[in-house]
């Protein structure tokens, strides 16, 4: 998948979030571009399934929740001591 495909998955999720929460709140969606391939109960289950079925780099995972935090990641990188 390309970055464009991942962006399509995110935009699809954001534009359909309300209806997806009603159907899949607390679950994880496996996307390819803006197509839902499968829905699993946990992120771990979704990752393992998608890796086996579609291969690395061929899917996006999206945890389903009612707020922006479901699609927002906060990543911290600790400083390097030399």
Rosetta constraint file for C-alpha pairs under 8 A:
AtomPair CA 1 CA 5 HARMONIC 5.79 0.50
AtomPair CA 1 CA 6 HARMONIC 7.07 0.50
AtomPair CA 1 CA 32 HARMONIC 7.47 0.50
AtomPair CA 1 CA 33 HARMONIC 7.57 0.50
AtomPair CA 1 CA 57 HARMONIC 5.81 0.50
AtomPair CA 1 CA 58 HARMONIC 5.08 0.50
AtomPair CA 1 CA 59 HARMONIC 6.73 0.50
AtomPair CA 2 CA 6 HARMONIC 6.56 0.50
AtomPair CA 3 CA 7 HARMONIC 6.16 0.50
AtomPair CA 4 CA 8 HARMONIC 6.17 0.50
AtomPair CA 4 CA 33 HARMONIC 7.78 0.50
AtomPair CA 5 CA 9 HARMONIC 6.34 0.50
AtomPair CA 5 CA 32 HARMONIC 6.93 0.50
AtomPair CA 5 CA 33 HARMONIC 4.18 0.50
AtomPair CA 5 CA 34 HARMONIC 7.31 0.50
AtomPair CA 6 CA 10 HARMONIC 6.34 0.50
AtomPair CA 6 CA 32 HARMONIC 7.62 0.50
AtomPair CA 6 CA 33 HARMONIC 5.81 0.50
AtomPair CA 6 CA 60 HARMONIC 6.31 0.50
AtomPair CA 7 CA 11 HARMONIC 6.07 0.50
AtomPair CA 7 CA 33 HARMONIC 7.50 0.50
AtomPair CA 8 CA 12 HARMONIC 5.96 0.50
AtomPair CA 8 CA 33 HARMONIC 5.26 0.50
AtomPair CA 8 CA 34 HARMONIC 5.29 0.50
AtomPair CA 9 CA 13 HARMONIC 6.16 0.50
AtomPair CA 9 CA 31 HARMONIC 6.19 0.50
AtomPair CA 9 CA 32 HARMONIC 6.87 0.50
AtomPair CA 9 CA 33 HARMONIC 4.83 0.50
AtomPair CA 9 CA 34 HARMONIC 4.51 0.50
AtomPair CA 9 CA 35 HARMONIC 7.32 0.50
AtomPair CA 9 CA 60 HARMONIC 7.16 0.50
AtomPair CA 10 CA 14 HARMONIC 6.13 0.50
AtomPair CA 10 CA 34 HARMONIC 7.93 0.50
AtomPair CA 10 CA 62 HARMONIC 7.94 0.50
AtomPair CA 10 CA 71 HARMONIC 7.63 0.50
AtomPair CA 11 CA 15 HARMONIC 6.05 0.50
AtomPair CA 11 CA 34 HARMONIC 7.94 0.50
AtomPair CA 12 CA 16 HARMONIC 6.08 0.50
AtomPair CA 12 CA 34 HARMONIC 5.72 0.50
AtomPair CA 13 CA 17 HARMONIC 5.33 0.50
AtomPair CA 13 CA 20 HARMONIC 7.68 0.50
AtomPair CA 13 CA 62 HARMONIC 7.92 0.50
AtomPair CA 16 CA 20 HARMONIC 6.09 0.50
AtomPair CA 17 CA 21 HARMONIC 5.93 0.50
AtomPair CA 17 CA 64 HARMONIC 7.81 0.50
AtomPair CA 17 CA 65 HARMONIC 7.88 0.50
AtomPair CA 17 CA 66 HARMONIC 7.17 0.50
AtomPair CA 18 CA 22 HARMONIC 6.50 0.50
AtomPair CA 18 CA 66 HARMONIC 6.95 0.50
AtomPair CA 19 CA 23 HARMONIC 6.50 0.50
AtomPair CA 20 CA 24 HARMONIC 5.63 0.50
AtomPair CA 20 CA 25 HARMONIC 7.09 0.50
AtomPair CA 20 CA 64 HARMONIC 7.16 0.50
AtomPair CA 21 CA 25 HARMONIC 4.40 0.50
AtomPair CA 21 CA 26 HARMONIC 7.91 0.50
AtomPair CA 21 CA 64 HARMONIC 6.07 0.50
AtomPair CA 21 CA 65 HARMONIC 5.84 0.50
AtomPair CA 21 CA 66 HARMONIC 6.07 0.50
AtomPair CA 24 CA 28 HARMONIC 7.67 0.50
AtomPair CA 24 CA 39 HARMONIC 7.78 0.50
AtomPair CA 24 CA 64 HARMONIC 6.40 0.50
AtomPair CA 25 CA 64 HARMONIC 5.18 0.50
AtomPair CA 25 CA 65 HARMONIC 5.40 0.50
AtomPair CA 25 CA 66 HARMONIC 7.51 0.50
AtomPair CA 26 CA 41 HARMONIC 7.34 0.50
AtomPair CA 26 CA 42 HARMONIC 7.77 0.50
AtomPair CA 26 CA 63 HARMONIC 6.83 0.50
AtomPair CA 26 CA 64 HARMONIC 5.41 0.50
AtomPair CA 26 CA 65 HARMONIC 6.03 0.50
AtomPair CA 27 CA 39 HARMONIC 6.81 0.50
AtomPair CA 27 CA 40 HARMONIC 5.81 0.50
AtomPair CA 27 CA 41 HARMONIC 4.65 0.50
AtomPair CA 27 CA 42 HARMONIC 5.65 0.50
AtomPair CA 27 CA 43 HARMONIC 7.51 0.50
AtomPair CA 27 CA 63 HARMONIC 5.98 0.50
AtomPair CA 27 CA 64 HARMONIC 5.63 0.50
AtomPair CA 28 CA 39 HARMONIC 5.66 0.50
AtomPair CA 28 CA 40 HARMONIC 5.31 0.50
AtomPair CA 28 CA 41 HARMONIC 6.19 0.50
AtomPair CA 28 CA 42 HARMONIC 5.73 0.50
AtomPair CA 28 CA 43 HARMONIC 5.59 0.50
AtomPair CA 28 CA 46 HARMONIC 6.36 0.50
AtomPair CA 28 CA 61 HARMONIC 6.56 0.50
AtomPair CA 28 CA 62 HARMONIC 5.43 0.50
AtomPair CA 28 CA 63 HARMONIC 4.28 0.50
AtomPair CA 28 CA 64 HARMONIC 5.84 0.50
AtomPair CA 29 CA 36 HARMONIC 6.79 0.50
AtomPair CA 29 CA 37 HARMONIC 7.63 0.50
AtomPair CA 29 CA 38 HARMONIC 6.03 0.50
AtomPair CA 29 CA 39 HARMONIC 4.48 0.50
AtomPair CA 29 CA 40 HARMONIC 6.50 0.50
AtomPair CA 29 CA 46 HARMONIC 7.33 0.50
AtomPair CA 29 CA 61 HARMONIC 5.70 0.50
AtomPair CA 29 CA 62 HARMONIC 5.11 0.50
AtomPair CA 29 CA 63 HARMONIC 6.32 0.50
AtomPair CA 29 CA 64 HARMONIC 7.16 0.50
AtomPair CA 30 CA 36 HARMONIC 5.99 0.50
AtomPair CA 30 CA 37 HARMONIC 5.48 0.50
AtomPair CA 30 CA 38 HARMONIC 5.20 0.50
AtomPair CA 30 CA 39 HARMONIC 6.00 0.50
AtomPair CA 30 CA 40 HARMONIC 7.89 0.50
AtomPair CA 30 CA 46 HARMONIC 6.67 0.50
AtomPair CA 30 CA 50 HARMONIC 7.03 0.50
AtomPair CA 30 CA 59 HARMONIC 6.48 0.50
AtomPair CA 30 CA 60 HARMONIC 5.79 0.50
AtomPair CA 30 CA 61 HARMONIC 4.81 0.50
AtomPair CA 30 CA 62 HARMONIC 6.60 0.50
AtomPair CA 31 CA 35 HARMONIC 5.53 0.50
AtomPair CA 31 CA 36 HARMONIC 4.64 0.50
AtomPair CA 31 CA 37 HARMONIC 5.48 0.50
AtomPair CA 31 CA 38 HARMONIC 7.36 0.50
AtomPair CA 31 CA 59 HARMONIC 5.53 0.50
AtomPair CA 31 CA 60 HARMONIC 4.99 0.50
AtomPair CA 31 CA 61 HARMONIC 6.18 0.50
AtomPair CA 31 CA 62 HARMONIC 7.62 0.50
AtomPair CA 32 CA 36 HARMONIC 6.59 0.50
AtomPair CA 32 CA 37 HARMONIC 6.71 0.50
AtomPair CA 32 CA 58 HARMONIC 6.76 0.50
AtomPair CA 32 CA 59 HARMONIC 4.93 0.50
AtomPair CA 32 CA 60 HARMONIC 6.23 0.50
AtomPair CA 33 CA 59 HARMONIC 7.68 0.50
AtomPair CA 33 CA 60 HARMONIC 7.74 0.50
AtomPair CA 39 CA 46 HARMONIC 7.17 0.50
AtomPair CA 40 CA 45 HARMONIC 6.29 0.50
AtomPair CA 40 CA 46 HARMONIC 5.26 0.50
AtomPair CA 41 CA 45 HARMONIC 6.77 0.50
AtomPair CA 41 CA 46 HARMONIC 7.39 0.50
AtomPair CA 42 CA 46 HARMONIC 6.12 0.50
AtomPair CA 43 CA 47 HARMONIC 6.04 0.50
AtomPair CA 43 CA 61 HARMONIC 7.56 0.50
AtomPair CA 43 CA 63 HARMONIC 6.87 0.50
AtomPair CA 44 CA 48 HARMONIC 6.17 0.50
AtomPair CA 45 CA 49 HARMONIC 6.05 0.50
AtomPair CA 46 CA 50 HARMONIC 5.92 0.50
AtomPair CA 46 CA 61 HARMONIC 7.33 0.50
AtomPair CA 47 CA 51 HARMONIC 5.94 0.50
AtomPair CA 47 CA 61 HARMONIC 7.30 0.50
AtomPair CA 48 CA 52 HARMONIC 6.28 0.50
AtomPair CA 49 CA 53 HARMONIC 6.02 0.50
AtomPair CA 50 CA 54 HARMONIC 5.37 0.50
AtomPair CA 50 CA 55 HARMONIC 6.74 0.50
AtomPair CA 50 CA 59 HARMONIC 6.96 0.50
AtomPair CA 51 CA 55 HARMONIC 4.63 0.50
AtomPair CA 51 CA 56 HARMONIC 5.52 0.50
AtomPair CA 54 CA 58 HARMONIC 5.88 0.50
AtomPair CA 54 CA 59 HARMONIC 7.03 0.50
AtomPair CA 55 CA 59 HARMONIC 7.90 0.50
AtomPair CA 62 CA 70 HARMONIC 7.70 0.50
AtomPair CA 62 CA 71 HARMONIC 7.18 0.50
AtomPair CA 63 CA 70 HARMONIC 6.02 0.50
AtomPair CA 63 CA 71 HARMONIC 7.45 0.50
AtomPair CA 64 CA 70 HARMONIC 6.11 0.50
AtomPair CA 65 CA 69 HARMONIC 7.77 0.50
AtomPair CA 65 CA 70 HARMONIC 5.27 0.50
AtomPair CA 66 CA 70 HARMONIC 7.18 0.50
AtomPair CA 68 CA 72 HARMONIC 6.17 0.50
AtomPair CA 69 CA 73 HARMONIC 7.31 0.50
